[in-house]
Amino acid sequence: MPDPQSTARRGWLSLRARVASLLVGLMLATTAGAVYSFFYAQRTQSIFSELETREMAPLLAAQALENSFTTQKGYVTYYMLTGDQDWLAKLEAQRKAFEQVLSRARELENLEPGRKLLNRIESEYFRYSGARDEIIALYREGRTQEGEARQWRIREQFQQINDLAEEYKRLHEADIAQASADYSRRARAVTGVSLAAILISTSLGIWLGWVLFKQILGPIRRLASGTSTALDGSLFNEVGALSDRVGALLEDVNQAKTLLAESRETLRQTEKLALVGKLAAGVAHSIRNPLTSVKMRLFSLERSLKLEPQQKEDFEVIADEIKHLDTIIRNFLEFSRRPKLKVQKISPSDVVDMTLQLLKHRLESFGVEVEVLREERLPEVDGDPEQLKEALVNLILNACDAMGSGGRIEITEEKGIVPPLGRAVVLRVSDSGPGIPAALQEEVFQPFFSTKEEGTGLGLPIAKRILEEHGGWLHLHSVEGKGATFVLALPSKGDRSWPRS
């Protein structure tokens, strides 16, 4: 059957047609943008009018200062001629207006010379205002002649303030003229750039089209022509065919990487297992039988001889060391010869109880307190209780060794949905030991790796292998200095009491 995706792709325009359409659209858009820029440059005068309006604010403030100051002088003159107090009230209102305009001018001012002029205007104005208030006070007291004499003396101050306001106004008129000239020059530059952009974009569009067709589309079409996509009179889609080939190639590369990594790991484990098998076979034939004979003879001697306390202690030490050697041999044999699972229905809670009963005296000798956190008994799983018990024994004894004398172990029983197992039961074995450094957490599951001087380095690999053979997994979570937690997960497909995920 034909690939529906390939059939759908053939219904679209070919790559050449699509690129050509996009290229024409690009040229039209670029040309339209350049033409718009050209006409926009012609409108710079109207835009400049808006800019000029914004620049007019300081100029209008200067005009307002001049008008307000002149008006104040008029109100003072009217009061002197008529003696009407209303003119003084208007003078006060005009004084406040002058100060507000001066404050507003400070906010709008962005030129350093303008700020200096405003400072001078303010300084002279307050001097003038003080002298003017003294003259008004003389008129109120009836000392008219003295007031007239002093009024002639402050005329120079009035004229100086008026000149400063005029200079401030001329400053901003010149600034507006300069801004107008700059904007006109920029407008001419924009016009030239727009014309150049039209020519350059057209030239680049033609050049790009030639590069696409001659140096890109041609090789792609020749590469895609080797696919199974049929031409059958329809437009040939180079992108679709090339995408299929690249996708298949990437998929093959990813599969090859995965297989290569798996092969390397398998080869490494195979080499180790082969070495362990040879060692285990040699140890089993060369050591185990003599070791058993020695153990029986020692037991017989211990019962038949009357030993002193020191001799009994020596016998116990020898017996412990023989037991340790037997454990090492058994671990070698277990790791190299995987025993067949004897699967039956078993609750992991029962495995926990059996393990703790088995290790009761060992835990007491270590001084370790064990607490089982169990809300209800875990559902049954398909498993070998002896091997599961062995895995749990390895984890608990490792925790005891790590904590030394004393400490605490918590075994938490849970059930839930655990990816990728689905419904699963989980045992968490946590200790209060020193934890495992992050650099060693990947290595602790490697065969023969051990941080203990007398360790074989096979306890954790055996436990992990047992869990994996049951279809589950064993993970480690540890923070150095805060203990370690081993998580055992086993699939539990037969528990119908759980809600569907």
matplotlib code that plots the C-alpha trace (Angstrom):
import matplotlib.pyplot as plt

x = [0.0, 1.3, 2.4, -0.5, 2.0, 3.9, 0.6, -0.4, 3.0, 2.7, -0.4, 1.5, 3.7, 7.2, 10.1, 11.1, 7.6, 7.4, 10.9, 10.1, 6.8, 8.6, 11.4, 8.9, 7.0, 10.3, 11.2, 7.8, 7.8, 11.3, 10.5, 7.2, 9.1, 11.7, 9.1, 7.2, 10.4, 10.8, 7.4, 7.8, 10.9, 8.8, 6.5, 9.3, 8.1, 4.8, 6.5, 8.9, 5.9, 5.0, 8.6, 8.6, 5.5, 7.2, 10.2, 8.0, 7.1, 10.2, 9.8, 6.2, 7.3, 9.8, 7.0, 4.8, 7.5, 8.0, 4.2, 3.7, 6.5, 5.3, 1.8, 3.1, 4.7, 1.4, -0.5, 2.0, 1.7, -2.1, -2.0, 0.3, -2.0, -5.3, -4.5, -7.0, -6.2, -7.7, -4.6, -2.4, -4.6, -4.2, -0.5, -0.3, -2.1, 0.2, 3.2, 2.1, 1.5, 5.0, 6.5, 4.5, 5.6, 9.2, 8.9, 7.4, 10.2, 12.7, 11.0, 10.9, 14.4, 17.1, 19.8, 22.5, 22.6, 18.8, 19.0, 21.6, 19.4, 16.5, 18.6, 19.6, 16.0, 14.8, 17.6, 17.0, 13.2, 13.3, 15.6, 13.3, 10.2, 11.6, 12.4, 9.0, 7.3, 9.2, 7.9, 4.3, 4.7, 5.9, 2.8, 0.5, 2.1, 1.5, 5.2, 4.4, 7.4, 9.9, 8.2, 8.4, 12.1, 12.8, 10.7, 12.9, 15.9, 14.5, 13.7, 17.2, 16.4, 13.1, 14.9, 17.6, 15.0, 13.2, 16.4, 17.2, 13.7, 14.3, 17.7, 16.0, 13.5, 16.1, 18.1, 15.1, 14.3, 17.9, 17.5, 14.3, 16.0, 18.9, 16.5, 14.7, 18.0, 19.0, 15.7, 15.7, 19.2, 18.1, 15.1, 17.3, 19.5, 16.4, 15.4, 18.8, 18.9, 15.4, 16.5, 19.6, 17.6, 15.4, 18.3, 20.2, 17.2, 16.4, 19.9, 20.1, 16.8, 18.1, 21.3, 19.6, 17.3, 20.3, 22.1, 18.9, 18.2, 21.8, 23.6, 20.9, 17.8, 19.8, 21.8, 18.7, 16.7, 19.5, 19.7, 15.9, 15.5, 17.0, 14.0, 11.0, 8.6, 7.0, 6.8, 3.7, 3.1, 2.5, 4.9, 7.9, 8.3, 12.0, 11.5, 9.2, 11.4, 14.5, 12.8, 11.9, 15.5, 17.0, 14.4, 15.2, 18.9, 18.6, 16.5, 19.1, 21.8, 19.9, 19.3, 22.9, 24.0, 21.6, 22.7, 26.3, 25.9, 24.0, 26.6, 29.5, 27.7, 26.8, 30.4, 31.8, 29.4, 30.1, 33.8, 33.3, 30.9, 33.3, 36.1, 33.8, 32.8, 36.4, 37.2, 34.1, 34.8, 38.3, 37.3, 34.5, 36.8, 39.9, 38.7, 35.2, 35.6, 38.8, 37.2, 34.2, 36.5, 38.4, 35.2, 33.9, 37.3, 37.3, 33.8, 34.7, 37.9, 36.0, 33.5, 36.1, 38.8, 38.8, 39.8, 40.8, 38.9, 41.7, 41.7, 37.9, 38.2, 40.8, 38.4, 35.6, 37.8, 38.9, 35.2, 34.2, 36.9, 36.0, 32.4, 33.5, 35.4, 32.4, 30.3, 32.7, 32.7, 28.9, 28.6, 31.0, 29.0, 25.6, 26.8, 28.3, 25.6, 22.2, 19.8, 16.4, 13.6, 11.0, 8.1, 5.1, 2.5, 4.1, 3.5, 6.6, 5.4, 5.9, 9.5, 10.2, 8.9, 10.9, 14.1, 13.8, 13.2, 16.3, 18.5, 17.1, 20.2, 22.5, 20.6, 20.8, 24.6, 24.9, 22.7, 20.5, 16.8, 14.5, 11.1, 8.6, 6.2, 3.2, -0.3, -1.5, 0.0, 1.3, -0.5, 1.0, 3.5, 5.0, 8.4, 10.9, 10.7, 14.2, 15.9, 13.9, 14.8, 18.5, 18.3, 16.8, 19.3, 22.2, 20.7, 20.1, 23.5, 25.2, 23.3, 24.5, 28.1, 27.7, 26.3, 28.7, 27.5, 24.0, 21.8, 18.3, 16.8, 13.3, 11.6, 8.6, 6.1, 4.1, 2.1, 1.2, 1.8, 5.6, 6.8, 7.5, 6.3, 2.7, 1.1, 3.9, 4.8, 7.7, 10.0, 12.3, 15.2, 16.6, 19.5, 20.9, 24.5, 26.9, 25.4, 27.2, 29.1, 27.6, 30.8, 30.3, 26.6, 26.9, 29.8, 28.3, 26.2, 29.3, 30.6, 33.7, 33.4, 33.4, 34.4, 34.9, 38.2, 36.7, 33.9, 33.5, 31.7, 28.9, 26.1, 24.5, 25.0, 23.3, 20.4, 20.0, 20.1, 17.5, 15.1, 15.7, 15.0, 11.7, 10.9, 11.5, 14.4, 16.7, 17.6, 19.7, 18.9, 21.6, 22.9, 26.4, 26.1, 22.3, 22.0, 21.1, 17.8, 17.5, 14.2, 13.0, 10.1, 8.3, 5.4, 2.0, -0.4, -2.8, -4.0, -7.5, -8.3, -6.2, -7.9, -7.1, -4.4]
y = [0.0, 3.5, 5.6, 8.0, 10.6, 10.4, 10.6, 13.7, 15.3, 14.8, 16.9, 20.0, 22.2, 20.9, 22.4, 24.4, 25.9, 26.6, 28.2, 30.2, 31.5, 32.4, 34.1, 36.2, 37.1, 38.1, 40.3, 41.9, 42.4, 43.9, 46.2, 47.3, 48.1, 50.1, 52.0, 52.7, 54.0, 56.3, 57.8, 57.9, 60.0, 62.5, 62.9, 63.9, 67.5, 66.6, 64.4, 67.2, 69.4, 67.1, 67.1, 70.9, 71.0, 68.9, 71.2, 74.2, 73.5, 75.1, 78.1, 78.5, 78.4, 81.2, 83.3, 82.6, 83.7, 87.0, 87.7, 86.9, 89.1, 92.0, 91.6, 91.7, 95.1, 96.4, 95.3, 97.1, 100.3, 100.2, 99.8, 102.7, 104.9, 103.9, 102.4, 99.6, 96.4, 94.2, 94.8, 93.4, 90.2, 89.9, 90.5, 87.6, 85.3, 86.3, 85.7, 82.1, 81.6, 82.8, 80.4, 77.5, 78.3, 78.5, 75.1, 73.6, 75.1, 73.4, 70.0, 70.5, 71.9, 69.5, 72.0, 73.0, 76.7, 76.7, 75.4, 78.1, 80.8, 79.6, 79.6, 83.3, 84.3, 82.7, 84.4, 87.8, 87.4, 86.7, 89.8, 91.9, 90.5, 91.3, 94.9, 95.3, 94.1, 96.8, 99.5, 98.2, 98.4, 102.1, 102.9, 101.2, 103.4, 106.5, 107.2, 107.7, 109.8, 107.4, 104.5, 106.3, 107.0, 103.3, 102.2, 104.0, 102.2, 98.7, 99.3, 98.0, 94.7, 94.5, 95.1, 92.5, 89.8, 90.7, 90.4, 87.0, 85.7, 87.0, 85.3, 82.0, 82.3, 82.9, 79.8, 77.5, 79.2, 78.4, 74.8, 74.4, 75.7, 73.3, 70.3, 71.3, 71.3, 67.9, 66.3, 67.6, 66.2, 62.8, 62.8, 63.2, 60.3, 58.1, 58.8, 57.8, 54.7, 53.7, 54.0, 52.0, 49.3, 48.8, 48.2, 46.0, 43.8, 43.2, 42.2, 40.0, 38.3, 37.4, 36.1, 34.1, 32.5, 31.5, 29.9, 28.1, 26.5, 25.8, 24.9, 23.6, 22.4, 20.6, 18.4, 17.8, 16.6, 14.3, 12.8, 12.5, 10.8, 7.7, 7.1, 4.9, 7.9, 7.6, 10.5, 9.2, 12.6, 14.5, 17.1, 15.4, 16.5, 16.5, 17.6, 14.7, 12.1, 13.5, 13.8, 10.1, 9.2, 11.4, 10.2, 6.6, 7.3, 9.0, 6.2, 3.7, 5.7, 5.9, 2.1, 1.5, 3.6, 1.8, -1.6, -0.6, 0.6, -2.6, -4.7, -3.0, -3.5, -7.1, -7.8, -6.3, -8.3, -11.4, -11.0, -10.6, -13.5, -15.7, -14.8, -15.4, -18.7, -19.9, -18.6, -20.2, -23.6, -23.6, -22.5, -25.0, -28.0, -26.8, -25.2, -26.0, -29.8, -29.3, -26.4, -28.5, -31.3, -28.7, -27.3, -30.8, -31.7, -28.5, -29.1, -32.6, -31.5, -28.7, -31.3, -33.9, -31.7, -29.8, -26.3, -23.4, -20.1, -18.7, -21.8, -21.7, -18.1, -19.2, -22.0, -19.4, -17.1, -19.9, -21.0, -17.5, -17.1, -20.5, -19.3, -16.1, -18.1, -20.3, -17.2, -15.9, -19.2, -19.3, -15.8, -16.6, -19.7, -17.8, -15.0, -17.3, -19.9, -18.2, -20.5, -21.1, -19.2, -21.2, -18.9, -18.9, -16.4, -14.6, -11.3, -9.1, -8.4, -12.1, -11.9, -8.9, -10.7, -13.9, -11.8, -9.9, -13.2, -14.7, -11.7, -11.1, -12.1, -10.5, -7.2, -7.5, -8.0, -4.9, -2.9, -1.9, -0.9, -1.9, -0.4, -1.6, 1.0, -0.9, 0.3, -3.1, -6.2, -5.9, -7.8, -11.0, -11.1, -13.9, -14.5, -16.8, -16.1, -17.5, -15.4, -12.3, -13.0, -13.2, -9.8, -8.2, -9.9, -8.4, -4.9, -5.1, -6.5, -3.8, -1.2, -2.7, -2.7, 0.9, 2.1, 0.1, -0.3, 1.1, 2.9, 2.6, 0.9, 1.7, -0.7, 1.1, -1.0, 0.7, -0.1, 2.1, 2.8, 2.7, 3.4, 1.3, -1.6, -0.3, -1.7, -2.6, -3.1, -1.2, -1.8, 1.1, 0.1, 3.3, 3.4, 6.2, 5.6, 8.0, 7.5, 6.8, 9.5, 10.5, 9.4, 5.8, 5.3, 3.9, 1.6, -0.1, -2.3, -3.4, -6.9, -7.0, -3.4, -3.0, -0.3, -3.0, -4.6, -8.1, -7.6, -9.6, -6.8, -9.3, -8.6, -5.7, -7.1, -10.3, -8.4, -6.3, -9.4, -11.1, -8.1, -7.8, -11.6, -11.0, -8.3, -5.4, -3.1, -2.0, 1.7, 3.7, 7.1, 8.6, 11.9, 11.7, 12.2, 11.5, 7.8, 5.6, 4.3, 1.2, 1.0, -2.5, -2.5, -5.7, -5.9, -6.9, -7.6, -9.7, -7.1, -6.2, -3.9, -1.1, 1.6, 1.5, 4.0]
z = [0.0, -0.7, 2.2, 3.0, 4.2, 0.9, -1.0, 0.9, 0.3, -3.4, -3.4, -2.4, -4.5, -5.2, -3.4, -6.4, -6.7, -3.0, -2.8, -6.0, -4.4, -1.2, -3.1, -5.1, -2.0, -0.3, -3.2, -3.2, 0.5, 0.5, -2.4, -0.9, 2.4, 0.6, -1.4, 1.8, 3.4, 0.4, 0.8, 4.5, 4.0, 2.0, 5.0, 7.3, 7.3, 8.8, 11.4, 12.1, 12.9, 15.7, 16.9, 16.8, 18.9, 21.6, 21.5, 21.8, 25.4, 26.9, 24.5, 25.6, 29.2, 28.5, 26.9, 29.9, 32.4, 30.5, 30.3, 34.0, 35.1, 33.0, 34.3, 37.9, 37.2, 35.8, 38.9, 41.1, 39.1, 39.2, 43.0, 43.3, 41.2, 42.8, 46.2, 45.5, 47.4, 44.7, 42.6, 45.3, 45.4, 41.7, 42.1, 44.6, 42.2, 39.4, 41.6, 42.3, 38.6, 37.8, 40.4, 38.9, 35.4, 36.6, 38.3, 35.1, 33.0, 35.3, 34.7, 30.9, 30.5, 29.1, 28.2, 30.6, 29.5, 29.9, 33.5, 34.3, 32.9, 34.9, 38.1, 37.4, 36.6, 39.9, 41.9, 40.4, 40.7, 44.4, 44.9, 42.9, 44.6, 48.0, 47.0, 45.5, 48.7, 50.6, 48.2, 48.6, 52.3, 52.1, 50.0, 52.6, 55.3, 53.3, 52.5, 48.8, 47.9, 49.5, 47.7, 44.3, 44.8, 45.6, 42.7, 40.2, 41.7, 41.1, 37.4, 36.5, 38.3, 36.3, 33.0, 33.9, 34.6, 31.4, 29.5, 31.0, 30.0, 26.5, 26.4, 27.6, 24.8, 22.1, 23.4, 22.6, 19.3, 18.2, 19.5, 17.5, 14.4, 14.9, 15.4, 12.2, 10.2, 11.7, 10.9, 7.3, 6.9, 8.2, 6.0, 3.0, 4.2, 4.7, 1.1, -0.2, 1.9, 0.7, -2.9, -2.2, -0.4, -3.4, -5.7, -3.2, -2.3, -5.9, -6.7, -3.7, -4.5, -8.0, -6.6, -3.9, -6.5, -8.6, -5.5, -4.4, -7.8, -8.9, -5.7, -3.3, -5.1, -7.8, -5.4, -3.2, -6.2, -7.3, -3.8, -3.4, -6.8, -5.3, -3.1, -3.8, -4.2, -7.6, -10.0, -11.8, -13.5, -10.2, -8.8, -7.2, -3.6, -2.8, 0.9, 1.7, 0.1, 1.7, 5.1, 4.8, 4.1, 6.8, 9.4, 8.6, 8.8, 12.2, 13.5, 12.4, 14.1, 17.4, 17.3, 16.5, 19.5, 21.8, 20.6, 20.8, 24.4, 25.3, 23.6, 25.5, 28.8, 28.0, 26.9, 30.1, 32.3, 30.3, 30.8, 34.5, 34.7, 32.8, 35.2, 38.2, 36.7, 36.4, 39.9, 41.4, 39.8, 41.0, 44.5, 44.7, 43.8, 45.6, 48.8, 49.7, 50.4, 52.5, 54.2, 55.2, 56.5, 58.6, 60.0, 61.0, 62.6, 64.6, 65.8, 66.9, 68.6, 70.5, 71.9, 72.8, 74.3, 77.6, 76.5, 78.5, 78.0, 75.8, 73.7, 73.3, 72.1, 69.6, 68.4, 68.0, 66.0, 63.7, 63.3, 62.3, 59.8, 58.2, 58.1, 56.4, 53.8, 53.2, 52.6, 50.1, 48.2, 48.3, 46.9, 44.1, 43.2, 43.5, 41.2, 38.6, 38.6, 38.6, 40.4, 38.8, 40.3, 42.2, 41.6, 43.9, 45.2, 48.1, 49.9, 50.2, 53.8, 54.6, 53.1, 55.4, 58.5, 57.6, 57.0, 60.3, 62.2, 60.5, 61.4, 64.9, 66.7, 64.2, 64.5, 68.3, 68.2, 66.0, 68.4, 65.4, 65.9, 63.0, 62.4, 59.8, 58.5, 57.2, 56.8, 55.5, 54.2, 50.7, 47.9, 46.6, 43.8, 41.7, 43.2, 44.8, 48.6, 49.3, 46.7, 47.7, 51.3, 50.3, 48.5, 51.6, 53.9, 51.8, 52.0, 55.8, 56.6, 54.4, 56.3, 59.6, 58.4, 57.2, 60.6, 62.7, 66.3, 66.9, 64.4, 63.0, 59.9, 58.6, 56.1, 54.5, 52.6, 49.8, 46.7, 43.7, 40.0, 39.3, 35.8, 33.8, 35.9, 36.3, 39.4, 41.8, 45.4, 46.8, 49.8, 51.0, 53.2, 54.9, 57.4, 59.5, 58.4, 56.7, 53.3, 50.0, 48.1, 44.7, 42.9, 44.2, 43.8, 40.2, 41.2, 44.2, 41.9, 39.9, 40.7, 43.1, 44.0, 47.8, 50.4, 53.1, 53.5, 53.9, 51.4, 48.2, 46.3, 45.3, 47.8, 46.0, 42.5, 43.6, 45.1, 42.0, 39.8, 41.9, 41.6, 37.8, 37.4, 39.1, 36.6, 39.0, 39.9, 42.7, 43.0, 45.4, 46.9, 49.2, 50.4, 51.9, 55.7, 55.8, 55.3, 52.3, 51.0, 48.7, 46.9, 45.7, 43.3, 42.1, 39.6, 41.1, 38.2, 40.2, 42.7, 41.5, 44.4, 42.9, 40.8, 37.1, 36.1]

ax = plt.figure().add_subplot(projection="3d")
ax.plot(x, y, z, "-o")
ax.set_aspect("equal")
plt.show()
